[in-house]
Structure formats: C-alpha cells, structure tokens
C-alpha cells in the first residue's frame, strides 16, 4: 500500500477501508487464505506477516488499526516489491509450499524509477506470484505503462484504475472474485458512484458514417477512421482521429460554385472537425452526362478526319467533292452533330 507524500492521510484511510472490505469476503485461516500488508514510501514496513493473524476477526482488526497512518516520503515501489519477493512468502512468515501467491499493489503515482519497478515486478512474477496493480488518480490514469509493466497479462484483467480514493469501493466486486472464484460480492450500499470512468486506451471502436451531398446519400461502414469522398474533379478526405464509444458521425457535403465544404460532427462526445477542398458546381449526374457528350464528339472528329485523309490520298487531283465537304465540316458547329457528315 502506497503511503507516500502525495497520498493524503484521509486517502490512505480509504485504501485501508478497501483492503478491509475485500478481506471480509475471503475465507481466512491457516488452511485457507492468509494476508500480510506492506506499506511503502521512501522506505517500507511489513505491518504484519501472513501467519500473524490466522483468525478472520483478528485480521480485520489489524487492518482497521492502520487507519490514521502518517503519509510522507517518495514512491520507492521497487524496494517494496523486492522485499515482498525475498521475505513475505518465506516459511518463517507463514508461506506454505504449494499455496498460490498473489500480490495486490495500490499506488496513486508513478515510482521514482519506473524501469527498476518493472524489473522488480518481473522477478516477482518469475518466482510464481500473480500480481494485480490498482492505480488511483489522474497521474497513473494518464501514464499507465508502469502499472501495466507491474501487473500480469492481460492488462484488462490484472490492471484497475479509479479516479479518486473515495471510489475505491467500486473495485471490490471486481477484485474479490479474482482472489476467490467461489465468492460473488455485491457493491456496498454506501459506495459512491464515480461521475466518470477512465477510458481504456486499448479499446478500438467502429464508427458508422453517413455522407450527405447534393446528389445522393451514402452510408459507409468505416473501421479505419477515414472517410473519402470522390468526384471527377478531385478527392476530399476527411480523417476521424477521435476514438469514441457508441458514436455516430454525420458528414455533410455542400457544393457551391467551385468549392466543396465537408463538415464532420460526432454525437456522443461532441467531437467536431471540418475540411474544405475543390469541387464542381454541378451534381454527379451532370458531370457524367458532359463526359459522355465530350467522348462522342471526340470520336466523331477522329472518324471524319480519317475519312478525309483517305479520300485525299486516293485522289489524283484535288477532288471538288472532298473540298466542298471539308468546307462544310469546318463551318459546322462543334459537337456530335459533325458525325452526320459522310465522306465514304
């Protein structure tokens, strides 16, 4: 249990209450579960050994008596872990051959040496201990790599977060069954509900995106967070960099003149972004029709020119019929209508 200077004494009392509430659900005895507690800051102290209190009532009283502990010093988590590995599970302190070894670490901050802490935890796990890590407060919630390095894998099972000490009681129903699978605890009646929960960075969500333009409406299932809108004049890409739970995104595309404006709005967490790109003032159908007409005109021009050249080379002299046709062709309007000329 962390009792460093960043932990208020009232917060340490909340930690004590949490350990008390967890222990109440466990079967305690020399042939059942045994509990010891080590508190740490710049130094460490084993408050009592595994075999000091084999009666449950005595153990609960010993835990309760830790309330009021003075908090001070730095966070030398690695020294406490090394001590537990070397001494807490020895037979002299109540360790039993073949018994499961479990360590639960409560801390409100990162240690003074993260690499040493993770190495110490690696050594503890190597010797067969199952390690849980509980982080309290914004420091460990924002930078949780150390806690993940302390605990066993998977992190989703062995690492827990809570915003403040007063909400630690909410973790009792989650932790107790992991210590004793035969027990199903309930939430304490007076346990306050956290106003918010800390998001887990390992969770990936799928965003359903609706794209609305002046020509049509399309629904895209977007698993990468990127939506692409393309027309014949260019491509506009809207990148969604917000990871959200149960979120619906709406993208509206408005085309005016030669500019296209794309707006993305996410409901749920109020994330909003916008981007602009070049586009066409006509809708998709008009663009397609223009492309077809242009293709027909180009094909007619090629055919007519080839026919004229063939007739020219076959003529011994300048053929008046050809010259007349060429003159008419040059004076005709540009477009598919030129295909009406026949020089065969």
C-alpha distance (Angstrom), angle and dihedral (degrees) to the residues before:
residue distance angle dihedral
X1 . . .
X2 3.82 . .
X3 3.82 113.3 .
X4 3.81 98.0 164.7
X5 3.80 122.3 141.1
X6 3.82 93.3 -92.5
X7 3.82 89.1 65.2
X8 3.80 113.5 82.5
X9 3.79 114.8 -136.5
X10 3.80 90.1 -117.9
X11 3.82 88.0 52.9
X12 3.79 90.9 51.2
X13 3.79 87.4 53.6
X14 3.81 88.1 55.5
X15 3.82 87.9 54.2
X16 3.80 89.9 51.3
X17 3.81 90.8 50.3
X18 3.80 90.0 49.9
X19 3.82 92.4 53.1
X20 3.82 89.3 45.9
X21 3.82 92.5 51.8
X22 3.81 92.4 47.9
X23 3.82 92.3 48.2
X24 3.81 91.8 51.0
X25 3.82 89.3 68.7
X26 3.83 95.6 49.0
X27 3.80 128.3 91.0
X28 3.82 103.4 -118.2
X29 3.82 125.0 -163.4
X30 3.80 145.5 101.7
X31 3.82 88.5 -84.2
X32 3.80 95.3 36.9
X33 3.80 129.5 40.6
X34 3.80 122.6 -24.5
X35 3.80 124.3 -163.9
X36 3.79 134.6 -156.9
X37 3.80 129.0 176.5
X38 3.81 128.5 -145.6
X39 3.82 118.6 -172.3
X40 3.79 120.1 -162.4
X41 3.78 145.6 -175.2
X42 3.83 121.2 132.2
X43 3.81 84.9 -18.0
X44 3.79 134.7 17.4
X45 3.79 137.0 -128.0
X46 3.79 130.6 -169.1
X47 3.79 100.5 -139.8
X48 3.81 92.3 -164.6
X49 3.81 136.5 -10.0
X50 3.80 129.5 -118.1
X51 3.81 92.4 -99.2
X52 3.81 98.2 41.3
X53 3.82 95.1 88.8
X54 3.80 115.1 25.5
X55 3.80 94.0 157.9
X56 3.81 112.2 81.0
X57 3.81 95.2 -136.3
X58 3.81 91.3 52.2
X59 3.77 91.5 48.2
X60 3.82 93.2 50.3
X61 3.82 90.6 50.3
X62 3.81 90.6 50.3
X63 3.79 90.5 51.9
X64 3.81 92.7 47.0
X65 3.81 90.2 52.4
X66 3.82 90.0 63.8
X67 3.80 89.4 73.8
X68 3.80 110.8 108.7
X69 3.83 94.0 35.6
X70 3.83 111.4 157.2
X71 3.80 113.1 -116.5
X72 3.80 120.9 -146.5
X73 3.80 143.1 127.7
X74 3.79 135.6 48.4
X75 3.81 132.8 -54.8
X76 3.82 108.9 -93.7
X77 3.80 94.7 164.6
X78 3.80 93.0 158.4
X79 3.83 93.5 61.0
X80 3.81 91.1 53.3
X81 3.82 92.3 48.5
X82 3.81 91.7 49.1
X83 3.80 90.1 50.6
X84 3.81 92.7 51.0
X85 3.81 91.3 49.2
X86 3.82 94.1 49.1
X87 3.81 102.3 38.3
X88 3.83 118.4 6.3
X89 3.81 95.6 73.9
X90 3.82 97.5 43.2
X91 3.79 118.7 120.5
X92 3.81 90.3 -115.3
X93 3.80 88.9 63.4
X94 3.80 95.5 43.1
X95 3.79 102.8 -83.7
X96 3.82 113.3 153.9
X97 3.77 127.9 -152.8
X98 3.81 111.3 -110.0
X99 3.82 95.1 12.9
X100 3.80 118.7 130.6
X101 3.80 114.0 -106.1
X102 3.81 118.3 -143.6
X103 3.81 128.7 176.3
X104 3.83 123.4 -168.9
X105 3.83 114.6 -166.5
X106 3.83 120.0 -160.7
X107 3.81 117.3 -167.6
X108 3.79 138.1 154.6
X109 3.79 97.5 -155.3
X110 3.76 149.0 18.8
X111 3.79 118.0 -75.8
X112 3.79 124.1 -109.5
X113 3.81 89.5 -106.4
X114 3.78 115.6 29.0
X115 3.81 97.0 -175.6
X116 3.82 92.4 51.5
X117 3.80 90.2 48.3
X118 3.80 93.2 51.8
X119 3.82 91.2 45.9
X120 3.81 90.6 51.2
X121 3.83 90.1 50.0
X122 3.82 91.0 47.8
X123 3.80 89.7 54.6
X124 3.81 90.9 47.9
X125 3.81 92.2 51.7
X126 3.81 91.4 45.1
X127 3.79 88.8 60.4
X128 3.79 90.2 56.4
X129 3.81 105.5 -92.1
X130 3.81 121.5 140.6
X131 3.81 108.1 -137.5
X132 3.81 128.4 -157.0
X133 3.81 122.2 -173.0
X134 3.82 124.1 -155.8
X135 3.81 117.3 -169.1
X136 3.79 121.2 -164.2
X137 3.81 124.3 -165.2
X138 3.79 139.5 11.7
X139 3.82 97.2 -64.0
X140 3.78 96.4 65.3
X141 3.81 91.9 34.0
X142 3.81 91.6 59.1
X143 3.83 96.1 39.9
X144 3.76 107.5 30.6
X145 3.83 101.2 150.9
X146 3.81 90.4 103.9
X147 3.79 94.0 52.7
X148 3.79 89.7 48.4
X149 3.78 88.6 51.7
X150 3.80 91.0 50.8
X151 3.80 97.6 50.3
X152 3.78 131.7 66.4
X153 3.79 120.3 -102.5
X154 2.93 137.0 -63.6
X155 3.80 96.8 53.0
X156 3.80 91.4 -155.9
X157 3.81 88.7 66.0
X158 3.81 103.9 33.6
X159 3.83 103.1 35.2
X160 3.82 123.0 70.7
X161 3.82 130.7 -178.6
X162 3.77 132.2 -164.5
X163 3.80 128.9 177.7
X164 3.81 99.4 -132.9
X165 3.81 137.6 2.6
X166 3.80 93.4 -107.7
X167 3.82 89.0 67.2
X168 3.82 95.5 52.5
X169 3.80 89.8 102.9
X170 3.81 88.4 70.7
X171 3.82 88.7 69.4
X172 3.82 94.7 58.6
X173 3.86 94.6 87.2
X174 3.82 89.5 47.6
X175 3.81 98.9 47.7
X176 3.81 104.1 38.2
X177 3.85 97.1 64.7
X178 3.81 88.7 51.5
X179 3.80 89.3 57.4
X180 3.81 94.3 41.3
X181 3.80 116.8 14.2
X182 3.83 91.8 -164.7
X183 3.81 92.4 66.6
X184 3.81 126.1 80.3
X185 3.81 108.1 -172.5
X186 3.78 125.5 -165.9
X187 3.78 128.1 -137.0
X188 3.79 113.4 -89.8
X189 3.79 113.0 -103.2
X190 3.82 93.9 -126.9
X191 3.83 95.8 42.9
X192 3.85 109.4 123.6
X193 3.78 117.6 -129.5
X194 3.83 115.3 -120.8
X195 3.82 111.9 -115.0
X196 3.79 90.2 -139.4
X197 3.77 137.1 12.1
X198 3.79 125.4 -135.2
X199 3.83 110.9 -111.1
X200 3.80 118.3 -121.1
X201 3.93 109.2 -124.9
X202 3.77 91.4 -149.6
X203 3.81 93.5 66.5
X204 3.82 116.2 100.0
X205 3.80 120.7 -166.0
X206 3.80 133.0 -159.3
X207 3.81 115.2 -127.3
X208 3.82 120.9 -151.9
X209 3.81 109.4 -148.5
X210 3.82 127.6 -161.8
X211 3.83 115.6 -157.5
X212 3.83 116.9 -160.3
X213 3.84 121.9 -172.8
X214 3.81 135.7 163.9
X215 3.81 90.1 -97.3
X216 3.77 106.3 41.2
X217 3.81 147.8 -18.0
X218 3.82 120.6 -114.8
X219 3.82 130.6 -176.8
X220 3.81 115.2 -149.0
X221 3.84 125.7 -169.6
X222 3.80 100.4 -140.6
X223 3.83 116.8 -166.7
X224 3.80 96.5 163.1
X225 3.80 100.4 53.3
X226 3.85 93.9 -116.9
X227 3.82 126.2 107.0
X228 3.84 121.5 -168.1
X229 3.83 123.7 -160.2
X230 3.82 114.2 -169.4
X231 3.83 134.9 -174.7
X232 3.83 133.5 165.1
X233 3.80 93.4 -85.8
X234 3.80 102.1 49.0
X235 3.76 148.4 -39.7
X236 3.81 127.1 -95.2
X237 3.81 116.8 -161.1
X238 3.79 122.5 -162.3
X239 3.81 114.2 -164.6
X240 3.79 119.8 -155.5
X241 3.81 108.1 -154.2
X242 3.82 97.1 168.5
X243 3.82 119.0 100.3
X244 3.78 109.0 -151.6
X245 3.80 139.4 166.8
X246 3.83 118.8 -118.8
X247 3.79 93.3 -9.4
X248 3.81 130.4 163.5
X249 3.82 117.8 -158.9
X250 3.80 124.8 -159.5
X251 3.82 121.5 -161.4
X252 3.80 117.5 -167.4
X253 3.83 119.7 -164.9
X254 3.81 117.8 -162.8
X255 3.82 120.3 -176.0
X256 3.81 118.3 -157.8
X257 3.80 123.1 167.5
X258 3.80 105.6 -42.8
X259 3.83 98.7 -26.0
X260 3.78 131.0 87.1
X261 3.82 122.0 -158.7
X262 3.79 120.5 -160.3
X263 3.81 120.3 -165.7
X264 3.81 124.0 -173.0
X265 3.79 121.1 -164.5
X266 3.81 125.3 179.4
X267 3.77 119.9 -156.5
X268 3.77 119.1 -148.5
X269 3.80 101.9 38.2
X270 3.84 97.7 30.6
X271 3.80 95.2 -121.7
X272 3.84 111.3 163.9
X273 3.77 134.9 -177.9
X274 3.82 136.9 162.6
X275 3.80 137.9 -167.5
X276 3.81 137.6 -179.8
X277 3.81 133.4 -147.3
X278 3.82 140.8 165.6
X279 3.78 119.8 -80.3
X280 3.81 146.9 150.4
X281 3.83 128.8 -82.3
X282 3.83 92.3 -138.4
X283 3.74 124.2 73.2
X284 3.78 125.4 -109.2
X285 3.81 94.8 -93.1
X286 3.82 92.9 54.5
X287 3.78 91.7 49.1
X288 3.81 91.1 51.4
X289 3.82 92.7 49.4
X290 3.81 92.0 50.5
X291 3.78 90.8 50.3
X292 3.84 91.6 53.0
X293 3.83 93.4 49.6
X294 3.79 91.4 48.1
X295 3.80 91.1 51.7
X296 3.83 92.3 50.7
X297 3.81 91.6 49.6
X298 3.78 92.2 50.6
X299 3.82 92.2 49.1
X300 3.84 92.1 50.1
X301 3.80 91.1 50.8
X302 3.80 92.3 52.6
X303 3.83 92.9 49.0
X304 3.81 94.0 48.0
X305 3.79 93.8 47.1
X306 3.83 92.3 49.4
X307 3.81 91.2 51.0
X308 3.81 92.6 50.3
X309 3.79 92.6 49.6
X310 3.80 92.1 48.9
X311 3.84 91.9 50.0
X312 3.81 90.9 46.4
X313 3.78 94.5 53.8
X314 3.81 93.1 45.7
X315 3.84 92.9 53.0
X316 3.80 118.7 92.4
X317 3.77 89.9 -157.0
X318 3.78 133.2 17.2
X319 3.79 101.6 -70.1
X320 3.83 111.4 -135.8
X321 3.79 90.3 -148.8
X322 3.79 90.8 56.4
X323 3.78 93.7 45.9
X324 3.79 91.0 50.1
X325 3.80 91.5 49.4
X326 3.80 91.1 48.9
X327 3.76 90.8 52.1
X328 3.80 91.7 50.8
X329 3.80 90.9 46.6
X330 3.81 92.5 52.4
X331 3.79 92.1 50.0
X332 3.84 94.5 47.1
X333 3.86 118.2 102.0
X334 3.76 116.9 -99.0
X335 3.80 113.0 -100.5
X336 3.77 143.3 68.3
X337 3.85 90.5 -47.9
X338 3.82 89.8 80.9
X339 3.78 88.0 71.3
X340 3.83 86.2 74.9
X341 3.85 90.0 75.8
X342 3.82 112.9 98.0
X343 3.81 117.7 -162.6
X344 3.79 98.4 162.9
